[in-house]
Amino acid sequence: MLFRPDCDETLDAEVLSEWSKYYFIRILAPVIVANVLLGHALPVRLSELELIFGNDGTVHGFVVEEQGTTITTTDVSRYDSLVEYNLKPLIESWALHFSVPIKILWVNAARYINWINVQLELAGMDGEICKTVNQLLEHRYINDKINPMFGCYRLKRIAGKSVKIRRNCCLRYRLPTTELCDDCPRLLEPK
């Protein structure tokens, strides 16, 4: 195993969950930024992408053959192709073949959408741009279909501060020498 060679097959679900995060950040960051900053929808159907893998087996990038299209809507439907033709088929396949609970994989994707939004805020982007990204996390439906990333985060108080915490743990704590994520719901457990 290239990715996490310190893990055996008893940890396949945990390894896939961790690996999925590399895919999500590599696909979501450029696709969402092109979407909200340039008003451009990159082609994201799985058949339209060529993934680039690093020596460690993680996704390092992707290549698209077509240029994509101009976005003509401002509502959450702008993300329909990303969710329906990229994330959904992959997440369903991974859940089936690696026995990872599907809700964990959707929360992993939501984690990087939240991260992208935080990075845009830190870069001083207009509040409307951040709201556009947050549509993926705050709308119950996308084109009349249930949005599996709706409600993946909740506000909780930790050490007197209000903190965004994921709804589900990604299981990385089960991997050797791996700490909890900074938004892990296990942080709320008594020590």
C-alpha positions as CSV (number, residue, x, y, z in Angstrom):
1,M,0.0,0.0,0.0
2,L,1.5,3.3,-1.1
3,F,-0.6,5.5,1.2
4,R,-0.3,4.6,4.9
5,P,2.0,1.6,4.5
6,D,1.9,1.4,8.3
7,C,-1.7,0.1,8.2
8,D,-2.9,-3.4,7.4
9,E,-6.1,-4.4,5.7
10,T,-8.0,-4.4,9.0
11,L,-7.9,-0.6,8.7
12,D,-9.0,-0.3,5.0
13,A,-12.1,1.8,5.9
14,E,-10.0,4.2,8.0
15,V,-7.3,4.5,5.4
16,L,-9.8,5.1,2.6
17,S,-11.5,7.8,4.7
18,E,-8.2,9.5,5.3
19,W,-7.2,9.1,1.6
20,S,-10.5,10.6,0.4
21,K,-9.5,13.9,2.0
22,Y,-6.7,14.2,-0.4
23,Y,-9.1,13.7,-3.3
24,F,-11.6,16.2,-1.9
25,I,-9.1,19.0,-1.3
26,R,-7.5,18.5,-4.8
27,I,-10.9,18.5,-6.6
28,L,-13.0,20.9,-4.5
29,A,-10.5,23.8,-4.1
30,P,-10.0,24.5,-7.8
31,V,-13.5,23.7,-8.8
32,I,-15.2,25.8,-6.1
33,V,-12.7,28.7,-6.6
34,A,-13.3,28.7,-10.4
35,N,-17.0,28.6,-9.7
36,V,-17.3,31.5,-7.2
37,L,-14.4,33.7,-8.3
38,L,-14.5,33.3,-12.0
39,G,-18.1,32.3,-12.6
40,H,-16.8,29.2,-14.4
41,A,-17.9,25.6,-14.1
42,L,-15.1,23.2,-14.7
43,P,-16.1,19.8,-16.2
44,V,-16.2,17.5,-13.2
45,R,-17.9,14.3,-14.4
46,L,-15.6,11.4,-13.6
47,S,-15.3,10.6,-17.3
48,E,-14.1,14.1,-17.9
49,L,-11.2,14.0,-15.4
50,E,-7.7,12.6,-15.5
51,L,-6.3,12.3,-12.0
52,I,-2.7,12.9,-11.2
53,F,-1.3,10.8,-8.4
54,G,1.8,11.4,-6.3
55,N,4.4,8.8,-5.3
56,D,2.5,8.3,-2.1
57,G,-0.7,7.3,-3.9
58,T,-2.6,10.4,-3.1
59,V,-4.3,12.6,-5.7
60,H,-2.1,15.6,-6.4
61,G,-4.2,17.2,-9.1
62,F,-6.4,16.6,-12.1
63,V,-6.5,17.5,-15.8
64,V,-9.7,18.3,-17.7
65,E,-10.0,18.0,-21.5
66,E,-12.7,20.7,-22.0
67,Q,-12.7,24.3,-20.7
68,G,-16.1,24.1,-19.0
69,T,-18.9,26.6,-19.1
70,T,-19.9,30.0,-17.7
71,I,-22.2,29.8,-14.7
72,T,-25.6,31.4,-15.3
73,T,-27.1,30.9,-11.8
74,T,-26.3,32.3,-8.4
75,D,-28.2,29.7,-6.3
76,V,-27.0,26.4,-4.9
77,S,-27.8,24.6,-8.2
78,R,-24.5,25.9,-9.5
79,Y,-23.0,22.9,-7.7
80,D,-25.3,20.2,-9.0
81,S,-22.8,18.7,-11.5
82,L,-20.1,18.6,-8.8
83,V,-22.3,16.8,-6.3
84,E,-24.2,14.5,-8.7
85,Y,-21.6,13.5,-11.2
86,N,-18.4,13.6,-9.2
87,L,-18.8,13.4,-5.4
88,K,-21.9,11.2,-5.3
89,P,-20.8,8.3,-7.5
90,L,-17.3,8.2,-5.9
91,I,-18.6,8.4,-2.4
92,E,-21.2,5.7,-3.1
93,S,-18.6,3.4,-4.7
94,W,-16.0,3.9,-1.9
95,A,-18.7,3.2,0.8
96,L,-19.7,0.0,-1.0
97,H,-16.2,-1.3,-1.7
98,F,-14.4,-0.2,1.5
99,S,-17.2,-0.4,4.0
100,V,-16.8,3.2,5.0
101,P,-20.1,4.7,6.3
102,I,-21.3,7.0,3.5
103,K,-22.0,9.8,6.0
104,I,-18.4,9.9,7.0
105,L,-17.3,10.4,3.4
106,W,-19.8,13.2,2.9
107,V,-18.6,14.9,6.1
108,N,-15.0,14.6,4.8
109,A,-16.1,16.4,1.6
110,A,-17.9,19.0,3.7
111,R,-14.8,19.5,5.8
112,Y,-12.9,20.8,2.8
113,I,-15.7,23.0,1.6
114,N,-15.7,24.6,5.1
115,W,-11.8,24.9,4.9
116,I,-12.1,26.6,1.4
117,N,-14.6,29.1,2.8
118,V,-12.3,29.8,5.8
119,Q,-9.4,30.4,3.4
120,L,-11.5,32.8,1.3
121,E,-12.5,34.7,4.5
122,L,-8.8,34.9,5.6
123,A,-7.9,36.2,2.2
124,G,-10.4,39.0,2.7
125,M,-12.9,37.9,0.0
126,D,-16.2,39.6,-0.2
127,G,-18.8,38.1,2.2
128,E,-21.1,37.3,-0.8
129,I,-18.4,35.0,-2.2
130,C,-18.2,33.1,1.1
131,K,-22.0,32.8,1.3
132,T,-21.9,31.3,-2.2
133,V,-19.4,28.6,-1.0
134,N,-21.4,28.0,2.1
135,Q,-24.5,27.2,0.0
136,L,-23.1,23.7,-0.3
137,L,-23.2,23.3,3.5
138,E,-26.3,25.3,4.4
139,H,-28.9,24.3,1.8
140,R,-31.0,21.2,2.5
141,Y,-31.6,20.6,-1.3
142,I,-29.8,21.1,-4.5
143,N,-32.2,21.0,-7.5
144,D,-34.8,19.3,-5.4
145,K,-32.4,16.5,-4.4
146,I,-31.3,16.1,-0.8
147,N,-27.9,17.7,-0.2
148,P,-25.9,15.1,1.8
149,M,-23.6,17.9,3.1
150,F,-26.4,19.8,4.7
151,G,-25.9,20.0,8.4
152,C,-22.4,18.4,8.4
153,Y,-21.3,21.1,10.8
154,R,-22.7,22.4,14.0
155,L,-21.6,25.1,16.5
156,K,-20.4,23.9,19.9
157,R,-18.7,25.5,22.8
158,I,-15.2,24.2,23.6
159,A,-13.2,25.9,26.3
160,G,-15.6,28.8,26.3
161,K,-15.3,29.4,22.5
162,S,-17.8,28.7,19.8
163,V,-16.3,26.2,17.4
164,K,-17.6,24.5,14.2
165,I,-17.5,20.8,14.8
166,R,-18.2,18.1,12.2
167,R,-21.3,15.9,12.7
168,N,-19.3,12.7,12.3
169,C,-15.7,11.6,13.0
170,C,-13.6,10.6,10.0
171,L,-12.0,7.6,11.9
172,R,-8.5,8.9,11.5
173,Y,-8.0,8.5,15.3
174,R,-7.8,4.7,14.7
175,L,-4.8,5.1,12.4
176,P,-1.3,4.7,14.0
177,T,0.3,8.0,15.2
178,T,-2.6,10.1,14.0
179,E,-4.2,12.8,16.1
180,L,-7.8,14.0,16.0
181,C,-8.8,16.6,13.4
182,D,-9.3,20.1,14.8
183,D,-13.0,19.9,14.1
184,C,-13.6,16.3,15.2
185,P,-16.7,15.6,17.2
186,R,-14.6,13.4,19.5
187,L,-13.2,16.6,21.0
188,L,-16.5,16.9,22.8
189,E,-16.0,13.7,24.6
190,P,-15.0,13.8,28.3
191,K,-11.3,13.3,28.8
